[in-house]
Amino acid sequence: MAGIYFHIPFCKSRCTYCDFYKTTNIDKIQALVDAFKKELKLRNNYLNERTIRTIYFGGGTPSLLSAEQLSELLHECRKLYRVSDSAEITLEANPDDLDIKYLEQIKNAGINRLSIGIQTFSASGLKLMNRRHDKQQAEDAVKIAQNTGYNNISVDLIYGFPQMTNEQWQINLDKVFDLNVQHLSAYHLTYHPGTSLWNRLKKGTIREIDEQQSVEQFEILINKAEKNGFVQYEVSNFALPGFYSNHNSSYWKQTEYLGLGPSAHSFNIQNRQWNISNLDVYLASITGRKVSCETEILSVNDKFNDYIITSLRTIWGISLSYVETEFGLNYLEKMLKNAESYVNSGQVNIENDSLALTKKGIFISDKIMSDLVV
């Protein structure tokens, strides 16, 4: 099984926290769609004829594409690849792009899962992040999608931003669970160099919340999700049983995927590739029947480290038998030795062939990962 990812870099405006490759030049949407179709042909051997189980439109703002353009791309995927009849097909969307007509059209085009980028229901938070929608549009987008027949909806939230109180974070979470969505991705605000928020932080016009409050808000997230029947199947991802993101899970389970578009990454076990982060150069290269990308051939250590970092973040954890079979007994023994102190402290648990984080260990997951890699 494998996945296909389309990176749509277009945005009507720039969010202050985002460091993904993006452009506000939306006049080139159709040119990108045409390039996607060519890249699908140019790279149709990358996944070694694996069956495609997931297709994901990410960005940027994929909901700027029309239903017809999405339909074109899905048709091309099915023409060139073996796409499962039950494939999960996700569209990331901004709330203000989702009206009844558009939702009906993309549903007919084949989109069967929505990931709605709400980020916060707080007016001040939305202003800080320069989001295009307001609280009411966020609520309405979910409800309209549900009325259109969508029953696999994910919502994105951000916590830990300046002046956010624990009470405000609880209100945000309560709102999401009251909306009866099936999936929640919740991320702590990160200040990426070069972003507007980073610059404001360095100038001192905003301040990070302290570490203790960050921990408290993460605890609130975990506890609220559990009380509402959501499983924390990855450090930042929560879902009702049966509604885990198959596409994102493929990243964490070392499944092959093909990334299309400027800055998109690909992985086929043996190597990683990443396309150039420049729309114009990308379009020109595809027109010349080339893909402007870099390739990294993965060593055994690279593969081992990738497996540890991605797997330990999940509810499934690290398979001990997989480590021994794929990397050898030496890797397994060294990993277990490095994990010993965390097992003794109750931050890591070993059971039924799996080494996994405990609820206590989730709070220091980055530290544990750094100690287990080679």
matplotlib code that plots the C-alpha trace (Angstrom):
import matplotlib.pyplot as plt

x = [0.0, 1.1, -0.1, -0.1, 0.3, -0.4, 1.1, -1.0, 1.1, -1.4, -2.8, -4.9, -3.0, -0.1, -0.7, 1.8, 3.0, 3.4, 6.8, 5.5, 6.4, 3.6, 2.7, -0.1, 0.1, -3.1, -3.2, -1.1, -3.5, -4.4, -0.7, 0.0, -2.8, -1.5, 2.0, 0.7, -0.7, 2.6, 4.5, 2.2, 3.3, 7.0, 7.2, 4.8, 7.6, 8.6, 6.1, 6.9, 3.3, 2.0, -1.7, -2.7, -4.6, -4.6, -4.6, -4.1, -4.4, -2.4, -1.0, -1.2, -4.9, -6.1, -9.7, -8.7, -8.9, -12.2, -14.1, -13.4, -9.6, -9.7, -11.7, -9.1, -6.3, -8.2, -9.0, -5.3, -4.3, -6.7, -5.6, -1.9, -1.9, -3.8, -6.0, -8.1, -11.8, -11.9, -9.1, -9.2, -9.1, -8.6, -8.8, -7.4, -9.7, -10.1, -13.5, -14.4, -14.0, -16.7, -20.2, -22.9, -22.3, -18.6, -18.9, -21.5, -19.2, -16.0, -18.0, -19.1, -15.5, -14.4, -13.3, -14.4, -12.5, -12.1, -9.4, -10.6, -8.0, -9.8, -6.8, -8.8, -12.3, -10.8, -11.2, -7.9, -6.1, -7.4, -6.2, -2.8, -2.4, -3.9, -6.5, -9.1, -12.2, -14.0, -15.5, -18.9, -17.5, -15.5, -18.6, -20.7, -18.1, -18.3, -22.1, -22.5, -20.1, -22.0, -25.3, -23.7, -23.0, -19.5, -19.0, -15.2, -14.1, -10.9, -10.3, -6.9, -6.3, -3.3, -2.6, 0.1, 0.0, 0.6, -2.0, -4.0, -5.2, -6.0, -9.7, -9.7, -8.0, -10.7, -13.4, -11.8, -11.7, -15.3, -16.4, -14.7, -16.2, -19.6, -19.4, -19.2, -16.2, -14.4, -10.7, -8.6, -5.1, -3.8, -0.3, 1.5, 2.5, 6.0, 7.9, 9.7, 12.5, 11.5, 7.8, 5.9, 5.4, 9.1, 10.1, 7.6, 9.0, 12.6, 11.5, 9.8, 6.3, 4.9, 6.1, 6.0, 3.9, 6.0, 6.8, 4.6, 1.5, 2.5, 2.5, -0.8, -2.5, -1.2, -2.6, -6.0, -5.9, -5.2, -7.8, -10.5, -10.0, -10.1, -13.3, -14.9, -13.9, -11.0, -7.9, -4.5, -3.0, -0.1, 1.4, -0.6, -3.5, -6.7, -9.6, -12.7, -12.0, -12.2, -11.3, -7.5, -6.0, -4.9, -2.7, -0.8, -0.6, 1.3, 4.0, 4.4, 4.3, 7.0, 4.6, 5.7, 4.3, 4.7, 4.7, 3.8, 4.3, 6.9, 8.5, 6.7, 8.6, 8.5, 9.6, 9.9, 11.9, 15.2, 15.3, 13.7, 13.2, 12.1, 11.0, 12.4, 10.6, 10.0, 6.8, 8.2, 11.2, 9.0, 6.7, 9.5, 11.2, 8.0, 7.4, 10.8, 9.8, 12.0, 11.4, 13.6, 14.3, 17.0, 17.4, 18.9, 19.8, 19.0, 21.7, 20.8, 21.3, 19.0, 16.3, 16.6, 16.4, 13.4, 11.6, 12.3, 11.3, 8.1, 7.0, 7.6, 5.2, 2.3, 0.0, 1.5, 5.1, 8.3, 8.0, 10.9, 10.7, 10.7, 13.9, 15.7, 14.6, 15.2, 18.2, 19.8, 20.2, 22.9, 20.4, 17.8, 20.1, 21.5, 18.0, 16.7, 19.7, 19.1, 15.5, 16.1, 16.0, 12.7, 11.2, 12.3, 10.8, 7.5, 7.8, 8.2, 6.4, 7.5, 4.7, 3.6, 6.6, 6.0, 8.1, 5.7, 5.5, 3.3, 1.0, 3.8, 6.4, 4.5, 5.5, 9.2, 8.8, 11.5, 14.1, 13.3, 13.5, 16.9, 18.3, 17.1, 18.4, 22.0]
y = [0.0, 3.6, 7.2, 10.2, 13.8, 16.9, 20.1, 23.2, 26.2, 28.9, 31.1, 34.3, 35.6, 34.5, 33.1, 34.6, 31.2, 29.1, 28.2, 25.8, 26.8, 29.0, 31.9, 34.4, 34.3, 32.3, 33.1, 30.0, 27.4, 25.9, 25.8, 23.8, 21.4, 20.8, 20.2, 17.8, 15.6, 15.6, 14.8, 11.9, 10.5, 11.3, 9.6, 6.6, 4.1, 5.7, 3.6, 0.3, -0.3, -0.3, 0.1, 3.6, 3.6, 7.3, 10.6, 13.8, 17.4, 19.6, 23.1, 26.0, 26.1, 23.2, 24.4, 27.1, 24.4, 24.0, 20.7, 20.3, 20.6, 18.1, 15.7, 16.0, 15.1, 12.2, 10.9, 11.1, 9.2, 6.4, 6.3, 6.0, 4.2, 1.3, 3.3, 1.3, 1.6, 2.4, 4.9, 7.7, 11.0, 14.0, 17.7, 20.4, 23.3, 26.8, 27.4, 30.4, 28.3, 25.8, 26.5, 24.1, 24.2, 23.6, 20.8, 19.0, 19.4, 18.1, 15.2, 14.2, 14.6, 12.0, 13.8, 11.6, 13.2, 16.9, 18.4, 21.9, 24.4, 26.2, 26.8, 28.6, 30.0, 33.0, 36.3, 37.6, 34.4, 34.4, 38.0, 37.1, 34.3, 36.4, 33.8, 34.7, 33.3, 34.1, 32.0, 31.7, 30.7, 28.0, 26.5, 26.9, 25.1, 22.0, 22.0, 22.6, 19.8, 17.4, 18.4, 17.7, 14.1, 14.2, 11.9, 11.9, 15.4, 16.5, 19.8, 21.5, 23.6, 25.4, 26.0, 27.7, 31.0, 34.4, 35.3, 32.1, 31.1, 27.5, 28.5, 29.7, 26.5, 24.4, 26.5, 25.8, 22.1, 22.0, 23.7, 21.1, 18.2, 19.8, 19.9, 16.1, 15.8, 12.5, 13.7, 16.4, 17.5, 19.8, 21.4, 23.7, 27.0, 26.9, 30.0, 29.2, 31.5, 33.9, 33.9, 37.0, 35.6, 34.8, 38.4, 39.8, 37.4, 38.6, 42.2, 41.6, 42.7, 39.2, 36.7, 32.9, 31.3, 29.6, 25.9, 25.0, 26.5, 24.7, 21.4, 22.2, 22.9, 19.6, 17.9, 19.6, 18.4, 14.8, 14.6, 16.4, 14.1, 11.0, 12.1, 12.5, 9.0, 10.1, 8.0, 9.7, 7.6, 9.9, 12.7, 15.4, 13.5, 12.3, 10.4, 8.4, 4.6, 3.8, 7.4, 7.5, 9.4, 6.6, 9.0, 10.5, 7.0, 5.9, 8.4, 7.1, 3.4, 3.8, 3.4, 4.6, 7.9, 10.1, 13.9, 16.1, 19.9, 22.4, 21.5, 18.1, 15.2, 11.5, 8.3, 4.7, 3.0, 3.2, 7.0, 10.3, 13.0, 16.6, 18.9, 22.4, 25.0, 27.4, 27.4, 28.9, 26.7, 23.7, 24.6, 25.2, 21.9, 19.9, 21.6, 20.3, 16.8, 16.9, 17.0, 19.5, 17.6, 16.3, 12.7, 11.2, 7.5, 6.2, 4.3, 1.6, 4.2, 6.6, 4.0, 3.0, 6.6, 7.3, 4.3, 5.2, 8.8, 8.1, 5.0, 6.1, 9.0, 6.6, 4.4, 1.3, 2.1, 0.4, -3.2, -5.1, -7.9, -5.5, -3.8, -7.1, -8.4, -5.2, -3.8, -6.7, -7.8, -5.2, -2.3, -4.0, -4.6, -1.0, 0.5, -1.6, -0.6, 3.1, 2.7, 0.9, 4.0, 5.2, 1.7, 1.9, 5.4, 4.3, 6.6, 3.7, 0.4, -2.9, -5.3, -7.7, -7.0, -3.2, -0.5, 2.5, 5.7, 5.7, 8.7, 10.0, 9.5, 11.5, 14.7, 14.1, 12.2, 14.3, 13.5, 9.8, 9.7, 11.5, 8.8, 5.9, 6.9, 6.1]
z = [0.0, -0.6, -0.7, -2.9, -1.6, -3.6, -2.2, -3.1, -2.1, -2.8, 0.0, -0.2, 2.8, 4.9, 8.3, 10.8, 12.2, 9.0, 7.5, 4.8, 1.2, 0.0, -2.4, -2.6, -6.5, -7.0, -10.8, -11.4, -10.0, -13.3, -14.4, -11.2, -11.9, -15.4, -13.9, -11.3, -14.1, -15.9, -12.7, -12.0, -15.4, -14.9, -11.6, -12.0, -11.2, -7.9, -5.8, -7.6, -8.6, -5.0, -4.6, -3.6, -0.3, 0.4, -1.5, 0.3, -0.9, 1.5, 1.5, 1.5, 0.8, -1.3, -1.0, -3.5, -6.2, -7.9, -7.8, -11.5, -10.9, -8.0, -10.2, -13.0, -10.6, -9.1, -12.6, -13.5, -10.4, -11.2, -14.8, -14.0, -10.6, -9.0, -6.6, -4.1, -4.4, -0.7, -0.8, 1.8, -0.1, 2.1, 1.3, 3.7, 3.7, 5.1, 6.8, 4.6, 1.4, 2.4, 1.3, 0.4, -3.4, -3.1, -0.6, -2.7, -5.8, -4.1, -2.6, -6.0, -7.3, -4.8, -1.6, 1.3, 4.2, 5.2, 7.3, 8.3, 9.5, 12.3, 14.5, 17.2, 17.9, 19.7, 17.9, 19.3, 18.4, 14.8, 14.5, 15.9, 13.4, 10.5, 9.7, 7.1, 8.9, 12.1, 14.8, 13.2, 9.9, 11.6, 13.3, 10.2, 8.0, 10.1, 10.3, 6.6, 5.8, 8.1, 6.4, 3.1, 4.1, 5.4, 8.4, 8.5, 9.5, 11.1, 12.8, 13.3, 16.5, 17.8, 21.5, 23.5, 21.7, 23.5, 26.1, 25.7, 29.1, 30.1, 30.3, 26.8, 25.6, 27.4, 25.6, 22.3, 22.9, 24.2, 21.1, 18.9, 20.8, 20.8, 17.0, 16.9, 14.6, 14.3, 14.4, 16.0, 15.3, 17.9, 17.8, 20.2, 18.5, 17.1, 16.3, 13.0, 11.9, 9.2, 10.1, 11.2, 14.7, 15.0, 14.1, 16.6, 19.3, 18.6, 18.7, 22.1, 21.0, 21.9, 24.5, 24.6, 27.3, 30.0, 29.9, 32.8, 31.1, 27.9, 29.8, 31.5, 28.1, 26.7, 29.8, 29.3, 25.6, 26.5, 29.3, 27.3, 24.4, 26.5, 28.2, 24.8, 23.6, 21.4, 21.3, 21.2, 18.5, 17.8, 20.0, 18.3, 16.8, 18.4, 16.8, 17.6, 17.0, 13.3, 12.3, 12.5, 9.5, 7.2, 5.2, 8.2, 9.8, 6.7, 7.4, 10.9, 9.8, 7.1, 4.2, 0.8, -0.5, -3.5, -3.0, -5.9, -6.3, -5.1, -1.8, -1.6, -0.1, -1.3, 0.4, -1.0, 1.8, -0.2, -0.6, 0.2, -2.4, -2.0, -4.8, -5.2, -3.0, -5.9, -7.9, -11.1, -11.2, -10.5, -13.3, -15.7, -14.9, -15.3, -18.7, -19.7, -18.6, -15.6, -11.8, -10.0, -6.8, -4.5, -3.5, -0.3, -0.4, 3.0, 5.0, 7.5, 10.3, 8.5, 8.1, 11.7, 13.0, 10.8, 12.1, 15.8, 15.4, 13.5, 15.3, 18.9, 18.4, 17.9, 20.0, 18.2, 19.2, 18.0, 17.0, 18.6, 16.1, 13.2, 14.5, 14.9, 11.4, 9.5, 11.3, 13.3, 16.8, 17.6, 16.9, 19.0, 22.0, 21.9, 21.7, 24.6, 26.7, 26.0, 26.8, 30.1, 32.3, 30.8, 31.3, 35.0, 35.4, 33.8, 30.8, 28.3, 28.4, 26.7, 26.1, 23.3, 21.1, 21.3, 23.0, 23.4, 25.3, 28.4, 29.2, 31.4, 28.7, 26.1, 27.8, 27.1, 23.8, 22.0, 24.7, 24.6, 20.8, 20.9, 23.3, 21.2, 17.8, 16.7]

ax = plt.figure().add_subplot(projection="3d")
ax.plot(x, y, z, "-o")
ax.set_aspect("equal")
plt.show()
